[in-house]
Amino acid sequence: MARKRLIMMDTGSEPTEEIIGKYDIELMGMKLFLDDKTYIDGADMDKETYYSIIDKVKDFNTNPPLVWEIRKIYEEIKRRGYNEIIGVHVSSKMSNLITTCNNARGMVSGLDVRILDTENISAGAYLVAEKVIELLHAGKPYETVVSLLPEIRSSTLMQVSLSSLKYLVKNKRIGRAQALVGNLLGLRPILSIDEEGYLTPLSKERGKEKMIQKISENALRFLEKRPYNVKIYLIHGLDKNKRQVEAVYTRFMEGFEKLGIENYRVIRNRIWPTVANLSGPEAYAFAVYGEERPLE
């Protein structure tokens, strides 16, 4: 039987409309809990509506679909004629989604479901997922892409700025930033994902200007020896966070132009409700991708 493959991402990986349309990506929406109501991100809750109401919501959280719900998703995909799914998902250390997908995939006979862990979240997960998808669509065998996954992950740096850690604590997604809780005293942390897929602090900065400078410096240092297939991803929550991440980009570009990297792509997006429900809506992330050698 000929293989008919579908590629899936989740809303925690911050997919763009461009990548969904270009590669016909199947979107798995996470479950959003807003006070006493439940929504599916990307299905019955969009970003515009979410950000228009979130300031009135007192309690919010995110969870992956349940096993039986994912089984139904897989069954529907099989009915559409697919016999293979490759799911590229957020870090298994920050979400139960991959565990749930692995439990569900054996429940649908005749459907080969393969799960890849980006070991990242938000904009970082997107950059890992996009490279995986590009390679698959270029005809790279699945096994080859899996062998390249560690290098793809290490080619990604995501930095995130939050107004508060209380939402991460409340939603039990604090990772290795736990040591910062209660000790910030007016400082704002820069968080990232470590090599094991856990959220971890990079530094603590006092004031927006120092935050902007540090995030820019970290990204430039990361790309100095990674000049190939460079991508820059800006993503924000509230409107004021868009101004902040654009300020980081402006500062970053002052140094980036000196690196002599001519081929690069800039991606802009707004944080999906899935992520904003975990981090709090007042957040932004600045992520960069660059390869030491071309992964083609």
Phi and psi restraints in degrees (value plus and minus 20) as a CYANA .aco file:
   2 ALA   PHI     -87.3   -47.3
   2 ALA   PSI     123.8   163.8
   3 ARG   PHI    -101.6   -61.6
   3 ARG   PSI     109.8   149.8
   4 LYS   PHI    -139.4   -99.4
   4 LYS   PSI      87.4   127.4
   5 ARG   PHI    -121.9   -81.9
   5 ARG   PSI     121.2   161.2
   6 LEU   PHI    -143.8  -103.8
   6 LEU   PSI     118.1   158.1
   7 ILE   PHI    -126.9   -86.9
   7 ILE   PSI     115.5   155.5
   8 MET   PHI    -142.1  -102.1
   8 MET   PSI     119.7   159.7
   9 MET   PHI    -145.2  -105.2
   9 MET   PSI     145.4   185.4
  10 ASP   PHI    -133.6   -93.6
  10 ASP   PSI     143.8   183.8
  11 THR   PHI     -90.4   -50.4
  11 THR   PSI     -35.8     4.2
  12 GLY   PHI     -94.6   -54.6
  12 GLY   PSI     -30.9     9.1
  13 SER   PHI    -115.0   -75.0
  13 SER   PSI      -9.3    30.7
  14 GLU   PHI      31.3    71.3
  14 GLU   PSI      30.6    70.6
  15 PRO   PHI     -85.1   -45.1
  15 PRO   PSI     129.7   169.7
  16 THR   PHI    -115.5   -75.5
  16 THR   PSI     139.1   179.1
  17 GLU   PHI     -80.3   -40.3
  17 GLU   PSI     -54.0   -14.0
  18 GLU   PHI     -81.6   -41.6
  18 GLU   PSI     -69.4   -29.4
  19 ILE   PHI     -90.1   -50.1
  19 ILE   PSI     -55.0   -15.0
  20 ILE   PHI     -81.4   -41.4
  20 ILE   PSI     -64.9   -24.9
  21 GLY   PHI     -94.1   -54.1
  21 GLY   PSI     -61.0   -21.0
  22 LYS   PHI     -84.3   -44.3
  22 LYS   PSI     -61.7   -21.7
  23 TYR   PHI    -129.9   -89.9
  23 TYR   PSI     -11.1    28.9
  24 ASP   PHI      33.1    73.1
  24 ASP   PSI      32.4    72.4
  25 ILE   PHI     -95.3   -55.3
  25 ILE   PSI     115.6   155.6
  26 GLU   PHI    -104.8   -64.8
  26 GLU   PSI     107.4   147.4
  27 LEU   PHI    -120.4   -80.4
  27 LEU   PSI     105.9   145.9
  28 MET   PHI    -118.4   -78.4
  28 MET   PSI      91.1   131.1
  29 GLY   PHI    -103.7   -63.7
  29 GLY   PSI     114.0   154.0
  30 MET   PHI     -96.8   -56.8
  30 MET   PSI     141.2   181.2
  31 LYS   PHI    -108.5   -68.5
  31 LYS   PSI     106.2   146.2
  32 LEU   PHI    -123.6   -83.6
  32 LEU   PSI     108.4   148.4
  33 PHE   PHI    -129.9   -89.9
  33 PHE   PSI      93.0   133.0
  34 LEU   PHI    -140.3  -100.3
  34 LEU   PSI      84.3   124.3
  35 ASP   PHI      33.0    73.0
  35 ASP   PSI    -136.7   -96.7
  36 ASP   PHI    -121.9   -81.9
  36 ASP   PSI      -3.8    36.2
  37 LYS   PHI    -139.9   -99.9
  37 LYS   PSI     129.5   169.5
  38 THR   PHI    -140.7  -100.7
  38 THR   PSI     115.8   155.8
  39 TYR   PHI    -152.0  -112.0
  39 TYR   PSI     142.7   182.7
  40 ILE   PHI    -126.7   -86.7
  40 ILE   PSI     100.5   140.5
  41 ASP   PHI     -81.3   -41.3
  41 ASP   PSI     111.8   151.8
  42 GLY   PHI      64.3   104.3
  42 GLY   PSI     -30.5     9.5
  43 ALA   PHI    -130.3   -90.3
  43 ALA   PSI     -85.0   -45.0
  44 ASP   PHI    -135.6   -95.6
  44 ASP   PSI      -2.6    37.4
  45 MET   PHI    -165.4  -125.4
  45 MET   PSI     101.6   141.6
  46 ASP   PHI    -127.8   -87.8
  46 ASP   PSI     150.3   190.3
  47 LYS   PHI     -83.9   -43.9
  47 LYS   PSI     -63.7   -23.7
  48 GLU   PHI     -79.3   -39.3
  48 GLU   PSI     -65.9   -25.9
  49 THR   PHI     -85.4   -45.4
  49 THR   PSI     -64.8   -24.8
  50 TYR   PHI     -76.3   -36.3
  50 TYR   PSI     -71.7   -31.7
  51 TYR   PHI     -92.1   -52.1
  51 TYR   PSI     -36.1     3.9
  52 SER   PHI    -101.2   -61.2
  52 SER   PSI     -38.2     1.8
  53 ILE   PHI    -136.3   -96.3
  53 ILE   PSI     -34.5     5.5
  54 ILE   PHI     -83.6   -43.6
  54 ILE   PSI     -48.5    -8.5
  55 ASP   PHI     -90.0   -50.0
  55 ASP   PSI     -33.6     6.4
  56 LYS   PHI    -119.1   -79.1
  56 LYS   PSI     -27.1    12.9
  57 VAL   PHI    -108.8   -68.8
  57 VAL   PSI     111.5   151.5
  58 LYS   PHI    -111.3   -71.3
  58 LYS   PSI     -52.4   -12.4
  59 ASP   PHI    -154.3  -114.3
  59 ASP   PSI     102.4   142.4
  60 PHE   PHI    -162.6  -122.6
  60 PHE   PSI     128.4   168.4
  61 ASN   PHI    -177.8  -137.8
  61 ASN   PSI     148.7   188.7
  62 THR   PHI    -154.1  -114.1
  62 THR   PSI     120.5   160.5
  63 ASN   PHI    -161.2  -121.2
  63 ASN   PSI     134.1   174.1
  64 PRO   PHI     -92.5   -52.5
  64 PRO   PSI     143.2   183.2
  65 PRO   PHI     -79.1   -39.1
  65 PRO   PSI     137.0   177.0
  66 LEU   PHI     -96.0   -56.0
  66 LEU   PSI     145.8   185.8
  67 VAL   PHI     -75.9   -35.9
  67 VAL   PSI     -67.4   -27.4
  68 TRP   PHI     -86.2   -46.2
  68 TRP   PSI     -49.4    -9.4
  69 GLU   PHI     -91.0   -51.0
  69 GLU   PSI     -60.0   -20.0
  70 ILE   PHI     -88.8   -48.8
  70 ILE   PSI     -57.8   -17.8
  71 ARG   PHI     -78.1   -38.1
  71 ARG   PSI     -62.8   -22.8
  72 LYS   PHI     -83.4   -43.4
  72 LYS   PSI     -57.5   -17.5
  73 ILE   PHI     -82.7   -42.7
  73 ILE   PSI     -66.5   -26.5
  74 TYR   PHI     -83.7   -43.7
  74 TYR   PSI     -60.4   -20.4
  75 GLU   PHI     -82.8   -42.8
  75 GLU   PSI     -60.4   -20.4
  76 GLU   PHI     -85.6   -45.6
  76 GLU   PSI     -59.4   -19.4
  77 ILE   PHI     -83.6   -43.6
  77 ILE   PSI     -60.5   -20.5
  78 LYS   PHI     -82.9   -42.9
  78 LYS   PSI     -59.9   -19.9
  79 ARG   PHI     -83.4   -43.4
  79 ARG   PSI     -45.2    -5.2
  80 ARG   PHI    -100.8   -60.8
  80 ARG   PSI     -19.1    20.9
  81 GLY   PHI      82.0   122.0
  81 GLY   PSI     -15.4    24.6
  82 TYR   PHI    -106.4   -66.4
  82 TYR   PSI     124.7   164.7
  83 ASN   PHI    -142.4  -102.4
  83 ASN   PSI     -15.1    24.9
  84 GLU   PHI    -166.2  -126.2
  84 GLU   PSI     114.3   154.3
  85 ILE   PHI    -144.6  -104.6
  85 ILE   PSI     114.6   154.6
  86 ILE   PHI    -135.7   -95.7
  86 ILE   PSI      91.0   131.0
  87 GLY   PHI    -117.6   -77.6
  87 GLY   PSI     104.0   144.0
  88 VAL   PHI    -132.6   -92.6
  88 VAL   PSI      91.5   131.5
  89 HIS   PHI    -148.2  -108.2
  89 HIS   PSI     149.3   189.3
  90 VAL   PHI     -84.6   -44.6
  90 VAL   PSI     142.2   182.2
  91 SER   PHI     -70.6   -30.6
  91 SER   PSI     110.9   150.9
  92 SER   PHI     -88.2   -48.2
  92 SER   PSI     -34.5     5.5
  93 LYS   PHI    -103.6   -63.6
  93 LYS   PSI     -34.4     5.6
  94 MET   PHI    -135.0   -95.0
  94 MET   PSI     -26.2    13.8
  95 SER   PHI    -173.3  -133.3
  95 SER   PSI     132.0   172.0
  96 ASN   PHI    -107.2   -67.2
  96 ASN   PSI     -13.8    26.2
  97 LEU   PHI     -79.4   -39.4
  97 LEU   PSI     -67.4   -27.4
  98 ILE   PHI     -83.4   -43.4
  98 ILE   PSI     -62.1   -22.1
  99 THR   PHI     -78.7   -38.7
  99 THR   PSI     -63.8   -23.8
 100 THR   PHI     -86.6   -46.6
 100 THR   PSI     -61.1   -21.1
 101 CYS   PHI     -83.0   -43.0
 101 CYS   PSI     -61.1   -21.1
 102 ASN   PHI     -84.5   -44.5
 102 ASN   PSI     -54.7   -14.7
 103 ASN   PHI     -90.5   -50.5
 103 ASN   PSI     -53.1   -13.1
 104 ALA   PHI    -103.0   -63.0
 104 ALA   PSI     -47.7    -7.7
 105 ARG   PHI     -87.4   -47.4
 105 ARG   PSI     -47.3    -7.3
 106 GLY   PHI     -99.3   -59.3
 106 GLY   PSI     -22.1    17.9
 107 MET   PHI    -110.8   -70.8
 107 MET   PSI     -25.9    14.1
 108 VAL   PHI    -139.5   -99.5
 108 VAL   PSI      85.4   125.4
 109 SER   PHI     -92.8   -52.8
 109 SER   PSI     128.9   168.9
 110 GLY   PHI      57.7    97.7
 110 GLY   PSI     -10.1    29.9
 111 LEU   PHI    -147.5  -107.5
 111 LEU   PSI      98.8   138.8
 112 ASP   PHI    -110.9   -70.9
 112 ASP   PSI      87.9   127.9
 113 VAL   PHI    -128.0   -88.0
 113 VAL   PSI     101.0   141.0
 114 ARG   PHI    -136.2   -96.2
 114 ARG   PSI     112.9   152.9
 115 ILE   PHI    -134.8   -94.8
 115 ILE   PSI     107.1   147.1
 116 LEU   PHI    -133.2   -93.2
 116 LEU   PSI     113.3   153.3
 117 ASP   PHI    -116.7   -76.7
 117 ASP   PSI      95.4   135.4
 118 THR   PHI     -88.4   -48.4
 118 THR   PSI     -40.1    -0.1
 119 GLU   PHI      34.2    74.2
 119 GLU   PSI      15.9    55.9
 120 ASN   PHI    -171.7  -131.7
 120 ASN   PSI     155.4   195.4
 121 ILE   PHI    -158.3  -118.3
 121 ILE   PSI     145.7   185.7
 122 SER   PHI      31.5    71.5
 122 SER   PSI    -152.4  -112.4
 123 ALA   PHI     -82.5   -42.5
 123 ALA   PSI     -51.4   -11.4
 124 GLY   PHI     -87.4   -47.4
 124 GLY   PSI     -62.4   -22.4
 125 ALA   PHI     -83.0   -43.0
 125 ALA   PSI     -57.7   -17.7
 126 TYR   PHI     -80.3   -40.3
 126 TYR   PSI     -66.8   -26.8
 127 LEU   PHI     -84.6   -44.6
 127 LEU   PSI     -57.7   -17.7
 128 VAL   PHI     -85.2   -45.2
 128 VAL   PSI     -68.0   -28.0
 129 ALA   PHI     -81.9   -41.9
 129 ALA   PSI     -62.3   -22.3
 130 GLU   PHI     -81.0   -41.0
 130 GLU   PSI     -63.0   -23.0
 131 LYS   PHI     -84.7   -44.7
 131 LYS   PSI     -62.9   -22.9
 132 VAL   PHI     -77.4   -37.4
 132 VAL   PSI     -66.7   -26.7
 133 ILE   PHI     -86.3   -46.3
 133 ILE   PSI     -60.1   -20.1
 134 GLU   PHI     -79.6   -39.6
 134 GLU   PSI     -64.1   -24.1
 135 LEU   PHI     -86.2   -46.2
 135 LEU   PSI     -62.5   -22.5
 136 LEU   PHI     -82.4   -42.4
 136 LEU   PSI     -63.7   -23.7
 137 HIS   PHI     -92.9   -52.9
 137 HIS   PSI     -39.1     0.9
 138 ALA   PHI    -101.5   -61.5
 138 ALA   PSI     -22.2    17.8
 139 GLY   PHI      78.0   118.0
 139 GLY   PSI     -12.8    27.2
 140 LYS   PHI     -87.1   -47.1
 140 LYS   PSI     114.4   154.4
 141 PRO   PHI     -80.7   -40.7
 141 PRO   PSI     128.2   168.2
 142 TYR   PHI     -73.7   -33.7
 142 TYR   PSI     -63.3   -23.3
 143 GLU   PHI     -82.8   -42.8
 143 GLU   PSI     -55.3   -15.3
 144 THR   PHI     -86.8   -46.8
 144 THR   PSI     -62.9   -22.9
 145 VAL   PHI     -82.5   -42.5
 145 VAL   PSI     -61.9   -21.9
 146 VAL   PHI     -80.7   -40.7
 146 VAL   PSI     -59.8   -19.8
 147 SER   PHI     -86.7   -46.7
 147 SER   PSI     -46.7    -6.7
 148 LEU   PHI    -107.7   -67.7
 148 LEU   PSI     -30.7     9.3
 149 LEU   PHI     -77.2   -37.2
 149 LEU   PSI     -62.9   -22.9
 150 PRO   PHI     -78.9   -38.9
 150 PRO   PSI     -58.3   -18.3
 151 GLU   PHI     -91.4   -51.4
 151 GLU   PSI     -55.6   -15.6
 152 ILE   PHI     -84.0   -44.0
 152 ILE   PSI     -64.5   -24.5
 153 ARG   PHI     -80.6   -40.6
 153 ARG   PSI     -64.2   -24.2
 154 SER   PHI     -92.6   -52.6
 154 SER   PSI     -30.2     9.8
 155 SER   PHI    -108.5   -68.5
 155 SER   PSI     -15.2    24.8
 156 THR   PHI    -138.5   -98.5
 156 THR   PSI     112.1   152.1
 157 LEU   PHI    -149.0  -109.0
 157 LEU   PSI     100.1   140.1
 158 MET   PHI    -135.0   -95.0
 158 MET   PSI     114.3   154.3
 159 GLN   PHI    -144.5  -104.5
 159 GLN   PSI     115.2   155.2
 160 VAL   PHI    -148.3  -108.3
 160 VAL   PSI     120.9   160.9
 161 SER   PHI    -135.3   -95.3
 161 SER   PSI     107.9   147.9
 162 LEU   PHI    -139.7   -99.7
 162 LEU   PSI     130.9   170.9
 163 SER   PHI     -95.7   -55.7
 163 SER   PSI     -45.7    -5.7
 164 SER   PHI    -177.8  -137.8
 164 SER   PSI     134.0   174.0
 165 LEU   PHI    -115.2   -75.2
 165 LEU   PSI     -19.9    20.1
 166 LYS   PHI     -84.2   -44.2
 166 LYS   PSI     -52.5   -12.5
 167 TYR   PHI     -92.4   -52.4
 167 TYR   PSI     -58.9   -18.9
 168 LEU   PHI     -82.7   -42.7
 168 LEU   PSI     -59.5   -19.5
 169 VAL   PHI     -85.9   -45.9
 169 VAL   PSI     -69.7   -29.7
 170 LYS   PHI     -78.7   -38.7
 170 LYS   PSI     -61.3   -21.3
 171 ASN   PHI    -111.1   -71.1
 171 ASN   PSI     -12.8    27.2
 172 LYS   PHI      37.9    77.9
 172 LYS   PSI      22.5    62.5
 173 ARG   PHI    -141.7  -101.7
 173 ARG   PSI       3.8    43.8
 174 ILE   PHI     -92.8   -52.8
 174 ILE   PSI     -42.9    -2.9
 175 GLY   PHI      37.5    77.5
 175 GLY   PSI    -154.6  -114.6
 176 ARG   PHI    -111.5   -71.5
 176 ARG   PSI      -7.7    32.3
 177 ALA   PHI    -110.0   -70.0
 177 ALA   PSI     -14.0    26.0
 178 GLN   PHI     -75.5   -35.5
 178 GLN   PSI     -56.2   -16.2
 179 ALA   PHI     -83.7   -43.7
 179 ALA   PSI     -38.9     1.1
 180 LEU   PHI    -102.3   -62.3
 180 LEU   PSI     -40.2    -0.2
 181 VAL   PHI     -81.0   -41.0
 181 VAL   PSI     106.3   146.3
 182 GLY   PHI      60.6   100.6
 182 GLY   PSI     -20.5    19.5
 183 ASN   PHI    -140.6  -100.6
 183 ASN   PSI      -5.1    34.9
 184 LEU   PHI    -100.2   -60.2
 184 LEU   PSI     -60.2   -20.2
 185 LEU   PHI      28.2    68.2
 185 LEU   PSI      34.6    74.6
 186 GLY   PHI      67.6   107.6
 186 GLY   PSI     -25.8    14.2
 187 LEU   PHI    -108.4   -68.4
 187 LEU   PSI     130.6   170.6
 188 ARG   PHI    -134.5   -94.5
 188 ARG   PSI     107.6   147.6
 189 PRO   PHI    -101.7   -61.7
 189 PRO   PSI     131.9   171.9
 190 ILE   PHI    -123.7   -83.7
 190 ILE   PSI      99.4   139.4
 191 LEU   PHI    -127.7   -87.7
 191 LEU   PSI     132.2   172.2
 192 SER   PHI    -165.5  -125.5
 192 SER   PSI    -192.0  -152.0
 193 ILE   PHI    -133.5   -93.5
 193 ILE   PSI     109.8   149.8
 194 ASP   PHI    -103.3   -63.3
 194 ASP   PSI    -198.9  -158.9
 195 GLU   PHI     -87.9   -47.9
 195 GLU   PSI     -32.3     7.7
 196 GLU   PHI    -119.5   -79.5
 196 GLU   PSI     -20.6    19.4
 197 GLY   PHI      72.3   112.3
 197 GLY   PSI      -5.7    34.3
 198 TYR   PHI    -119.3   -79.3
 198 TYR   PSI     126.2   166.2
 199 LEU   PHI     -88.4   -48.4
 199 LEU   PSI     111.9   151.9
 200 THR   PHI    -166.7  -126.7
 200 THR   PSI     128.6   168.6
 201 PRO   PHI     -99.0   -59.0
 201 PRO   PSI     119.4   159.4
 202 LEU   PHI    -114.1   -74.1
 202 LEU   PSI     -63.9   -23.9
 203 SER   PHI    -186.3  -146.3
 203 SER   PSI     151.6   191.6
 204 LYS   PHI    -142.0  -102.0
 204 LYS   PSI     111.0   151.0
 205 GLU   PHI    -144.9  -104.9
 205 GLU   PSI     128.6   168.6
 206 ARG   PHI    -128.2   -88.2
 206 ARG   PSI      93.9   133.9
 207 GLY   PHI      76.9   116.9
 207 GLY   PSI     129.4   169.4
 208 LYS   PHI     -85.5   -45.5
 208 LYS   PSI     -57.8   -17.8
 209 GLU   PHI     -84.0   -44.0
 209 GLU   PSI     -63.1   -23.1
 210 LYS   PHI     -88.0   -48.0
 210 LYS   PSI     -54.7   -14.7
 211 MET   PHI     -82.5   -42.5
 211 MET   PSI     -67.5   -27.5
 212 ILE   PHI     -79.9   -39.9
 212 ILE   PSI     -65.2   -25.2
 213 GLN   PHI     -83.8   -43.8
 213 GLN   PSI     -62.5   -22.5
 214 LYS   PHI     -88.4   -48.4
 214 LYS   PSI     -65.0   -25.0
 215 ILE   PHI     -80.8   -40.8
 215 ILE   PSI     -62.5   -22.5
 216 SER   PHI     -81.7   -41.7
 216 SER   PSI     -67.1   -27.1
 217 GLU   PHI     -81.5   -41.5
 217 GLU   PSI     -63.6   -23.6
 218 ASN   PHI     -80.7   -40.7
 218 ASN   PSI     -63.3   -23.3
 219 ALA   PHI     -86.8   -46.8
 219 ALA   PSI     -61.6   -21.6
 220 LEU   PHI     -84.5   -44.5
 220 LEU   PSI     -62.9   -22.9
 221 ARG   PHI     -82.9   -42.9
 221 ARG   PSI     -56.9   -16.9
 222 PHE   PHI     -85.4   -45.4
 222 PHE   PSI     -58.0   -18.0
 223 LEU   PHI    -107.9   -67.9
 223 LEU   PSI     -28.9    11.1
 224 GLU   PHI     -73.0   -33.0
 224 GLU   PSI     -60.1   -20.1
 225 LYS   PHI    -131.4   -91.4
 225 LYS   PSI       2.4    42.4
 226 ARG   PHI    -152.1  -112.1
 226 ARG   PSI      49.0    89.0
 227 PRO   PHI    -107.7   -67.7
 227 PRO   PSI     -18.8    21.2
 228 TYR   PHI    -124.3   -84.3
 228 TYR   PSI     120.1   160.1
 229 ASN   PHI      31.4    71.4
 229 ASN   PSI      27.0    67.0
 230 VAL   PHI     -95.6   -55.6
 230 VAL   PSI     116.1   156.1
 231 LYS   PHI    -154.1  -114.1
 231 LYS   PSI     124.9   164.9
 232 ILE   PHI    -146.8  -106.8
 232 ILE   PSI     102.5   142.5
 233 TYR   PHI    -139.2   -99.2
 233 TYR   PSI      98.1   138.1
 234 LEU   PHI    -127.6   -87.6
 234 LEU   PSI     110.7   150.7
 235 ILE   PHI    -165.3  -125.3
 235 ILE   PSI     121.3   161.3
 236 HIS   PHI    -158.9  -118.9
 236 HIS   PSI     141.7   181.7
 237 GLY   PHI    -118.6   -78.6
 237 GLY   PSI    -115.2   -75.2
 238 LEU   PHI     -87.1   -47.1
 238 LEU   PSI     142.7   182.7
 239 ASP   PHI     -76.8   -36.8
 239 ASP   PSI     -59.5   -19.5
 240 LYS   PHI     -86.4   -46.4
 240 LYS   PSI     -46.4    -6.4
 241 ASN   PHI     -92.0   -52.0
 241 ASN   PSI     -44.5    -4.5
 242 LYS   PHI     -84.0   -44.0
 242 LYS   PSI     -62.1   -22.1
 243 ARG   PHI     -82.6   -42.6
 243 ARG   PSI     -57.9   -17.9
 244 GLN   PHI     -88.0   -48.0
 244 GLN   PSI     -65.9   -25.9
 245 VAL   PHI     -90.8   -50.8
 245 VAL   PSI     -50.4   -10.4
 246 GLU   PHI     -87.9   -47.9
 246 GLU   PSI     -52.7   -12.7
 247 ALA   PHI     -85.9   -45.9
 247 ALA   PSI     -58.5   -18.5
 248 VAL   PHI     -82.1   -42.1
 248 VAL   PSI     -64.0   -24.0
 249 TYR   PHI     -81.6   -41.6
 249 TYR   PSI     -63.9   -23.9
 250 THR   PHI     -80.3   -40.3
 250 THR   PSI     -65.8   -25.8
 251 ARG   PHI     -85.2   -45.2
 251 ARG   PSI     -62.9   -22.9
 252 PHE   PHI     -79.3   -39.3
 252 PHE   PSI     -64.3   -24.3
 253 MET   PHI     -85.2   -45.2
 253 MET   PSI     -47.1    -7.1
 254 GLU   PHI     -80.0   -40.0
 254 GLU   PSI     -58.7   -18.7
 255 GLY   PHI    -107.5   -67.5
 255 GLY   PSI     -52.5   -12.5
 256 PHE   PHI     -82.8   -42.8
 256 PHE   PSI     -58.5   -18.5
 257 GLU   PHI     -80.7   -40.7
 257 GLU   PSI     -46.3    -6.3
 258 LYS   PHI     -98.2   -58.2
 258 LYS   PSI     -34.5     5.5
 259 LEU   PHI     -96.6   -56.6
 259 LEU   PSI     -36.3     3.7
 260 GLY   PHI      55.5    95.5
 260 GLY   PSI       0.2    40.2
 261 ILE   PHI    -107.0   -67.0
 261 ILE   PSI      94.2   134.2
 262 GLU   PHI    -113.5   -73.5
 262 GLU   PSI     -53.1   -13.1
 263 ASN   PHI    -119.9   -79.9
 263 ASN   PSI      87.3   127.3
 264 TYR   PHI    -173.9  -133.9
 264 TYR   PSI     144.6   184.6
 265 ARG   PHI    -153.1  -113.1
 265 ARG   PSI     117.9   157.9
 266 VAL   PHI    -127.7   -87.7
 266 VAL   PSI     110.6   150.6
 267 ILE   PHI    -139.7   -99.7
 267 ILE   PSI     113.7   153.7
 268 ARG   PHI    -144.5  -104.5
 268 ARG   PSI     123.9   163.9
 269 ASN   PHI    -180.3  -140.3
 269 ASN   PSI     151.3   191.3
 270 ARG   PHI    -131.6   -91.6
 270 ARG   PSI     121.4   161.4
 271 ILE   PHI     -78.0   -38.0
 271 ILE   PSI     109.1   149.1
 272 TRP   PHI     -85.3   -45.3
 272 TRP   PSI     127.9   167.9
 273 PRO   PHI     -72.0   -32.0
 273 PRO   PSI     -53.8   -13.8
 274 THR   PHI     -70.7   -30.7
 274 THR   PSI     -67.6   -27.6
 275 VAL   PHI     -99.8   -59.8
 275 VAL   PSI     -61.0   -21.0
 276 ALA   PHI     -82.1   -42.1
 276 ALA   PSI     -51.5   -11.5
 277 ASN   PHI     -88.3   -48.3
 277 ASN   PSI     -42.4    -2.4
 278 LEU   PHI    -114.0   -74.0
 278 LEU   PSI     -60.6   -20.6
 279 SER   PHI    -111.3   -71.3
 279 SER   PSI     -39.6     0.4
 280 GLY   PHI      75.8   115.8
 280 GLY   PSI     125.6   165.6
 281 PRO   PHI     -92.6   -52.6
 281 PRO   PSI     -37.9     2.1
 282 GLU   PHI    -108.6   -68.6
 282 GLU   PSI      66.3   106.3
 283 ALA   PHI    -177.9  -137.9
 283 ALA   PSI     140.2   180.2
 284 TYR   PHI    -170.5  -130.5
 284 TYR   PSI     136.7   176.7
 285 ALA   PHI    -153.0  -113.0
 285 ALA   PSI     126.1   166.1
 286 PHE   PHI    -148.4  -108.4
 286 PHE   PSI      92.9   132.9
 287 ALA   PHI    -143.2  -103.2
 287 ALA   PSI     124.2   164.2
 288 VAL   PHI    -150.2  -110.2
 288 VAL   PSI     130.2   170.2
 289 TYR   PHI    -150.5  -110.5
 289 TYR   PSI     114.0   154.0
 290 GLY   PHI    -179.3  -139.3
 290 GLY   PSI     121.8   161.8
 291 GLU   PHI    -126.1   -86.1
 291 GLU   PSI     120.7   160.7
 292 GLU   PHI     -90.2   -50.2
 292 GLU   PSI     -51.8   -11.8
 293 ARG   PHI    -159.0  -119.0
 293 ARG   PSI     130.3   170.3
 294 PRO   PHI     -83.2   -43.2
 294 PRO   PSI     106.4   146.4
 295 LEU   PHI    -118.7   -78.7
 295 LEU   PSI      68.5   108.5
